[in-house]
Amino acid sequence: MGDRWRMRNELGRTTDTRLDLLKANKSTFNVDNLMNKDFLIEQIRKREVFEKAYVYAISYRITRDSYCNFIEIDYYRQNKEKLFKEIESSLENPNLYDAETAFSYYLPKSDMFFRRMIYTPFKDLVIKFIFVSVLAELLDFTLVQNCFSYRLERNSEKKKKSKGYLYRYYYEGFKEFIAWQLAQVENSSCMLKTDISSFYDSISHDYLLLAISRQINIGRDTPFMILFGKTLKFKICYYSIVDEKLSETHNSQGIRFSLFKE
């Protein structure tokens, strides 16, 4: 309980930092900066970016992850500076970074199915949040203004009136969806419930990297994109009930696309 309360306070001090940057008249992420191949590498190695990612990683591990090793959390709280130096060094050059081995485990999803979970080592979790922080600031400016994820000036009265449903809590819209479903029962003899199995796991890494590089207008072969790609690919350790031993594999995700042209 103490850890959750501490994280709530830490997050409260950083929650508006990125929004303030996005509202600034002159963004750090201008075209001239992006044309500099070293600029984004400098961004992911910044101390302030690490600080936010560190807080987010601890918060995620404690409050959102399905498994939390509090000994690991305590270790990195005592060795925060060492962690920063290691990450700063790893992100200096794509050749210097390789993700540590993660491990997979399964939790019940229903009476018939299990959901596969991946436990990411804390250092790599911080690095993932570093990339998320930097990419979020870049991609916020590419979102269409009627997208729910568009956060720029979302609290202004003018924007609230013009966007309507975007500023309502999502569950209100969900309640309307439920009401719509119930109304369809009157006109239908049967209803089919569908779900996309492992939706996020089905997204191709190749497509994701290509889409992001195009969206922020940098090459796939730049150090930043190479490093980001490395955060997506890592070894996974798992226990095989068939062989009754620990095994390792590289994570594979989505369908490899070879038809996309630059």
Secondary structure, DSSP 8 states (H G I E B T S, - for coil): -HHHHHHHHHHHHHTTHHHHHHHSSS-S--HHHHHSTTHHHHHHT-HHHHHHHHHHHHHHHHHTSS---HHHHHHHHHTHHHHHHHHHHHTT-GGG-----EEEEEEESSSS-EEEEEE--HHHHHHHHHHHHHHHHHHGGGS-TTSTT--TTTTSHHHHHHHGGGGS-HHHHHHHHHHHHHHHHTT-S-------TTTGGGS-HHHHHHHHHHHTT--TTSHHHHHHHHHH--EEEEEETTTTEEEEEE---S--------
